[in-house]
Amino acid sequence: MRKTIILAVSLLTFNTICLAQDQTNSIDSQFTTLVNESNNYQTYKIVPKVKLQQLQTNVNNAMNKLQSVIDNHATATQAQTDSLISMSNKLETAQADLAVALERENSFQVLGMSTQKSTFTSIVWTIIGILILALVFFVYRFRSSHAVTREANLRLAETEQELEDLRKSSLEREQKIRRQLQDEINKHKKAV
């Protein structure tokens, strides 16, 4: 489309220049012919009115044609200018739309705020890292607490076993002492 317009304007300009040169030569030759064919009277040239009027008509026609060509060029130039302005506006609109689309693609809404994807990714990985560190910390604390609890349970079991053993030995001693006491009581009764 643009190449066609440029080609048409170039051809029109070339034709106009050629036409203007032909008419200029024609008008020049008409003046020369008029001067050469005119009669001389002392230092003046006598020009027939008909030829002068014909020359005037030819000059007016040439000027009208040139004015028409100038007007056509002005119209074509204005059309090209309008077309360029329109294309420039469309280009600016397209660039603005592209910038908005790229902004939308590179960011999204998080909690009502527009956030860049890279920022969001950094925040998410930071949160994941903190959660992993917290998990490792709590697993460590759980294992150490579990080890302490297991050790306390073992000590408790040992202490309970010792207590049970102590109770059994105390019970056996008590029973032994009671038997001895009973034996002594029985000996005293027999002896009395």
PEJOMO-V272173 format. One record per pair of residues at least 12 apart in sequence whose C-alpha atoms are under 7 Angstrom apart, sorted by sequence separation. I is the first residue (numbers start at 0). J is the second residue. D is the distance in whole Angstrom. If there is no record, write none. Layout:
# PEJOMO-V272173
<<I,J,D> <I,J,D>>
This chain:
# PEJOMO-V272173
<<29,54,7> <26,58,7> <22,61,7> <15,68,7>>
